[in-house]
């Protein structure tokens, strides 16, 4: 036995507008997800990538500065300010910068880059020990006047400090380069999501207009035209004419109205009594 479902006018209107609401809700959800992804990427760039690049640029400047100050320690024995600056770099500037870098690297997404940074920091700490060894060889003016001490310090500078410095800077450049590539990829992802959201909104708006036109056409054919036909049938009955409403059978309120009007049209006696009330 087949079940017959009766869908009334109210339900049809409700379903039609529900379809539009679902469409708008889906668009809102998609746009929200895209905006959240873009916001996460933007925040990651602003809070992690850019500060990391700035910290690594500062680290490179610190490495170069330490090389210059160590060189000055060996060849410019009267540059007391440079000597104090090198001591401050070892005791204060580097530990502070190290903490800053390690704090930022905890949020990096690439473990390989984190490991590379840890190795680079360890290498610089080893370099600091080598620089302090050079410093130790030339503490007084007498040390500078001693050819053996001076030559030993120059050899340590040229054979240990300068080559290690070059290697550390190369390693740091590798990390910086990869971070810049990651930043570019994130920015491209943000731009792509922006374009995708724009195209999605345009497409859904076009679909919304199309669906609205279909629903409007459907409502017109489903409700407006039958009501006009029923009105004409009732007017004909009022004039004593027997005229059936020629519409397809429907299982809703309008179908019941059509059936009622057609029933009146098929009962001449009843029609006569109805029409007599108007005479």
C-alpha positions in Angstrom: 0.0 0.0 0.0 1.5 3.3 -1.1 1.5 6.1 1.5 0.2 9.4 0.2 1.8 12.5 1.7 -0.1 15.8 1.9 2.1 18.8 1.6 0.2 22.0 2.3 0.9 25.5 1.1 2.4 26.5 4.5 4.8 23.5 4.3 5.7 24.4 0.7 6.5 28.0 1.7 8.4 26.8 4.7 10.5 24.4 2.7 11.2 27.0 0.0 12.5 29.5 2.5 14.3 26.8 4.5 16.2 25.9 1.3 17.4 29.6 1.0 18.3 29.6 4.7 20.3 26.4 4.4 22.1 27.9 1.4 23.0 31.1 3.3 24.1 29.0 6.3 26.4 26.9 4.2 27.9 30.0 2.7 28.4 31.5 6.1 30.1 28.3 7.4 32.5 28.1 4.4 33.4 31.8 4.7 33.9 31.5 8.4 36.3 28.5 8.0 38.2 30.4 5.3 38.5 33.5 7.4 39.6 31.5 10.5 42.3 29.7 8.4 43.5 33.0 7.0 43.5 34.6 10.5 45.6 31.7 11.9 48.1 32.0 9.0 48.3 35.8 9.5 48.7 35.5 13.2 51.5 32.9 12.7 53.3 35.2 10.4 52.9 38.2 12.7 53.6 36.4 16.0 56.2 33.7 15.0 57.7 34.0 11.5 58.4 37.8 11.4 59.8 37.9 15.0 61.9 34.8 14.2 63.4 36.5 11.1 64.1 39.6 13.0 65.8 37.6 15.8 67.9 35.7 13.3 68.9 38.9 11.6 70.0 40.2 15.0 71.8 36.9 15.6 73.8 37.4 12.4 74.7 40.9 13.4 75.8 39.7 16.8 78.0 37.0 15.2 79.6 39.5 12.8 80.1 41.9 15.7 81.8 39.3 17.8 84.1 38.5 15.0 85.0 42.1 14.5 85.5 42.7 18.2 87.7 39.6 18.6 89.8 40.8 15.6 90.1 44.2 17.2 91.2 42.6 20.5 94.1 40.9 18.7 95.2 43.8 16.5 94.1 46.9 18.4 95.3 46.5 22.0 94.3 50.1 23.0 90.6 49.8 22.0 89.3 49.4 25.5 85.7 50.1 24.5 85.8 47.3 22.0 87.1 44.9 24.6 84.3 45.9 27.0 81.8 45.5 24.2 83.0 41.9 23.5 82.7 41.0 27.2 79.2 42.4 27.3 78.3 40.5 24.1 79.4 37.2 25.7 77.9 37.9 29.1 74.6 39.6 28.3 73.7 40.2 24.6 74.1 36.6 23.4 72.3 34.9 26.4 69.3 37.3 25.9 69.1 36.7 22.2 69.5 32.9 22.7 66.5 32.9 25.0 64.5 34.9 22.5 65.4 32.5 19.6 64.6 29.4 21.6 61.3 30.8 22.8 60.2 31.5 19.2 61.5 28.2 17.8 59.1 26.3 20.1 56.3 27.5 17.8 58.0 26.6 14.5 56.3 23.9 12.4 59.5 22.4 11.0 61.4 20.2 13.4 64.4 20.2 11.0 64.7 24.0 11.2 64.4 23.8 15.0 67.2 21.2 15.1 69.3 23.4 12.7 68.9 26.4 15.0 69.9 24.4 18.0 73.0 23.2 16.3 73.8 26.8 15.1 73.4 28.1 18.7 75.6 25.3 20.0 78.3 26.1 17.4 78.2 29.8 18.4 78.6 28.9 22.1 81.6 26.8 21.1 82.9 29.9 19.1 82.4 32.0 22.2 84.8 29.7 24.1 87.3 30.0 21.3 87.0 33.8 21.4 87.5 33.8 25.1 90.6 31.7 24.6 92.0 34.4 22.3 91.1 37.0 24.9 92.9 35.0 27.6 96.1 35.0 25.5 96.2 38.8 25.4 95.3 40.3 28.7 98.0 42.8 29.3 100.3 45.1 27.2 103.1 42.7 28.0 101.2 39.9 26.3 100.9 42.0 23.2 104.7 42.6 23.3 105.4 38.9 23.7 105.8 37.5 20.1 104.8 34.0 21.2 101.5 35.1 22.9 100.7 37.5 20.0 101.4 34.8 17.3 99.4 32.2 19.3 96.4 34.6 19.5 96.6 35.5 15.8 96.8 31.8 14.8 93.7 31.0 16.9 91.9 33.9 15.3 92.7 33.0 11.7 92.5 29.2 12.0 89.6 28.8 14.4 87.5 31.9 15.1 87.2 33.2 11.5 86.4 29.8 9.8 83.9 28.9 12.5 82.2 32.2 12.1 81.8 31.7 8.4 80.3 28.3 8.9 77.9 29.5 11.5 76.7 32.4 9.3 76.2 30.0 6.4 74.0 27.8 8.6 72.1 30.7 9.8 71.5 31.9 6.2 70.1 28.5 5.4 67.5 28.8 8.3 66.6 32.3 7.3 66.1 31.3 3.7 63.7 28.5 4.7 61.8 30.8 7.0 61.3 33.3 4.2 60.1 30.5 1.9 57.6 29.4 4.6 56.4 33.0 5.0 55.9 33.3 1.2 54.0 30.1 1.2 51.7 31.2 4.0 51.1 34.6 2.3 50.3 32.8 -0.9 47.9 30.5 1.0 46.2 33.6 2.5 45.9 35.2 -1.0 44.5 31.9 -2.5 41.9 31.6 0.3 40.9 35.2 -0.3 40.4 34.6 -4.0 38.6 31.3 -3.3 36.2 33.0 -0.8 35.5 35.8 -3.3 34.7 33.3 -6.1 32.6 31.2 -3.6 30.6 34.2 -2.6 30.0 35.2 -6.2 29.0 31.7 -7.2 26.6 31.3 -4.2 25.1 34.7 -4.9 24.4 33.6 -8.5 23.0 30.4 -7.3 20.9 32.3 -4.7 19.4 34.5 -7.4 18.8 31.4 -9.6 17.1 29.5 -6.8 15.1 32.5 -5.8 13.8 32.9 -9.4 12.9 29.2 -9.5 11.1 29.4 -6.2 9.3 32.6 -7.3 8.2 30.9 -10.5 7.2 27.8 -8.6 5.2 29.9 -6.1 3.5 31.7 -8.9 2.4 28.5 -10.7 1.6 26.6 -7.5 -0.4 29.2 -5.6 -1.1 32.4 -7.6 -2.5 30.8 -10.8 -4.7 28.3 -9.0 -6.2 31.0 -6.8 -6.9 33.1 -9.9 -8.6 30.1 -11.5 -10.7 29.4 -8.4 -11.7 33.1 -8.2 -12.9 33.0 -11.8 -14.8 29.8 -11.1 -16.6 31.3 -8.1 -17.4 34.4 -10.1 -18.9 32.2 -12.8 -21.0 30.4 -10.2 -22.2 33.7 -8.9 -23.4 34.5 -12.4 -25.2 31.2 -12.6 -22.7 29.7 -15.0 -21.5 26.1 -14.5 -17.8 26.3 -15.0 -15.3 23.8 -13.5 -11.8 24.8 -12.5 -9.7 22.9 -15.0 -6.6 22.3 -12.9 -4.6 19.1 -12.1 -5.5 17.2 -8.9 -3.6 18.4 -5.8 -3.3 17.2 -2.2 -3.3 20.5 -0.4 -5.5 23.4 0.6 -5.8 24.7 -3.0 -6.6 21.2 -4.2 -9.5 21.1 -1.7 -10.7 24.5 -2.9 -10.7 23.4 -6.5 -12.6 20.2 -5.6 -15.2 22.2 -3.7 -15.7 24.6 -6.6 -16.0 21.7 -9.1 -18.5 19.9 -6.8 -20.6 23.1 -6.8 -20.4 23.2 -10.6 -21.6 19.6 -10.9 -24.8 20.2 -8.7 -27.3 22.2 -10.7 -30.0 22.3 -8.0 -27.7 23.5 -5.4 -26.3 26.1 -7.8 -29.8 27.3 -8.5 -30.5 27.9 -4.7 -27.1 29.5 -4.3 -27.7 31.8 -7.2 -31.3 32.6 -6.2 -30.0 34.2 -3.0 -28.5 36.9 -5.2 -31.7 37.5 -7.3 
